[in-house]
Amino acid sequence: MADRYQQLTQSSPGRLLVKRLGLPEPTPLRRHTPGDPVLDGPALLGGFPGGRLLTPVAGVLKSIGAATFVPPPERSGNDGAGRAGLATTAWTGDERTFAALLFDASGIRRSEDLRAMYEFFHPAVRRLGPSGRLIVLGTPPGGAGDAREAVAQRALEGFTRSAGKEMRRGATAQLVHVAPGAEEALESTLRFLLSGRSAYVSGQVVRVGEGDFEAPADWERPLDGRVAVVTGASRGIGEAIAEVLARDGAEVVCLDVPAAGEALAAVANRVGGSALQLDVTADDAPSALADHLSERFGGVDAVVHNAGITRDKTIAGMDSDRWDSVLAVNLVSQERIGAALVEGDVLRRGGRVVSVSSVSGIAGNRGQANYAASKAGVIGTVEALAPVLRERGATINAVAPGFIETRMTAAMPFATREAGRRMNSLSQGGLPVDVAETVAWLASPGSGGVNGNVVRVCGQSLLGA
């Protein structure tokens, strides 16, 4: 459904009206299309002395062909330009606009050092262009050398989340915690966060640790030669996930209930994959899926648990069938299928499991106690299984969508729909492709250091954490 308010704000009378009334100004977001550069302009890179991430970040910027500028040491305290192979530039004297601002805060070891971050961003943030990217990189507080360093590194989160709420014109802000020793596992995450693939992701904290990862031969098709299964693939977000995974090179098994067979076949045919009609709540569903993947493909590389339903009612008015059906589809089926694929060695070494949770599972939602419980349980599954799958060289992560423009949200009452669209830092709803792009990043062989994360695809919703 078209966002008519956003269309209005793009007209001259509309822009004048929203400025006078102080209304939200949703900017059309830069989204990825094949062949697009990762960044559509230059990057400004800074850091605190003694940081360990400036050189690997500079390497990624070089690999994506981004023109990179480094402030002179007297402005940023940055002593790493030479090590990173970058020349400093007095960029403050011109009108240059940047597509990305990146700051290596891993060298910050006490609260007083945080001022360096202010000194870097204070003049630079005004130069951030439309759909720009602000990224802070640091050390997980739990991996800090002492209490003072842990405090200072934890402070980065408050800064970044606040910066995200101050961004304009479709720009976003993220914090990436990189564990010591995981510096080389950073590229997949930086490529995602810098690109149009992360258009509706903002205010997030991504943790990158050590893990088995493989840089794709072609970053445009990182899933070449890999098999992926997507549940709930006949429409909406599941359909978009199947399309994006296929675009990235995967052989996609599209799975949904028999009642959706016609729509499912159409999706599978369009993406060049195969259709599997299966009710994920059936007693034999785990074994049936495991057998199918083993016999036809010899295993699976990526499993996307997307199947989900809603049966909304307040707790007082909710009958037991509504509770049982939502928990069975949204949570129990994931546990049962996941166990069958792991215990039966159907999930190959280096495999990726991505579960679709929801902002409702983080913040709760009136009339959705069953749904929110199931989606919070999905997050619990990710947290519990991340260390288990790490031992197999595999990963498990979750995406938590916020307000996404689907047929379901189009059927909402006008006021509810408009509130959902505007109550985030980007002042608009997301698209199914935004969830799909995030899933594809987590499913990439290059994302082996990203494990146990819950990434919200919500435009930095004002609800929840």
NORNORQUI-V938416 format. One record per pair of residues at least 24 apart in sequence whose C-alpha atoms are under 6 Angstrom apart, sorted by the first residue. I is the first residue (numbers start at 0). J is the second residue. Records with the same first field share a line. If there is no record, write none. Layout:
# NORNORQUI-V938416
I=J  J
This chain:
# NORNORQUI-V938416
0=409
25=426  427
26=168  169
28=169
29=130  195
30=195  196  198
31=195  196
37=194
38=194
40=98
41=65  66  67  97  98
42=67  97  98  99  100
43=67  68  69  100
44=69  101  102
45=69  102
46=77  102  103  104
47=77  104  106
48=77  78  106
49=106
50=105  106
52=103
53=103
54=83
59=186
75=119
96=126  127  128
97=126  127  128
98=128  131
99=131  132  133
100=133
101=134  135
102=135
103=136
104=136  137
105=137  138
108=148
109=147  148  151
110=151
129=168  169
130=169  170
131=170
132=170  171
133=172
134=172  173  174
135=174
136=174  175  176
137=176
138=176  177  178
139=176
160=202
163=202
164=424
171=201
172=201  202
173=202  203
174=204
175=204  205  206
176=206
177=207
178=208
181=208  209
184=448
187=445  446
196=436
199=456  458
200=456  458
201=458  459
202=459
207=448  449
208=448
209=448
210=447  448
211=392  447
212=444  445  447
213=444  445
214=445
220=247  248
221=247
222=247  248  249
223=248  249
225=249  300
226=250  299  300
227=251  300  301  302
228=252  302
229=253  254  303
230=254  255  304  305  306
231=255  305  306
233=262  263
236=431
239=431  432  435
240=435
242=270
245=270
279=332
280=328  332
285=336  339
289=340
298=345  346
299=346  347
300=347  350
301=350  351  352
302=352
303=352  353  354
304=354
305=355
311=366  367
312=366
313=366
322=369
326=373
329=373
330=373
348=391  392
349=392  393
350=393
351=393  394  442
352=395
353=395  396  397
354=397
355=397  398
356=398  399
357=399  400
358=399  400  401
362=463
381=451
382=451
385=451
394=450
395=450  451
396=450  451  452  453
397=453
398=453  454  455
399=454  455  456
400=455  456  457
401=457
402=428
403=428  429  430
404=428  429  430
422=461
423=458  459  460  461
424=458  459
425=458
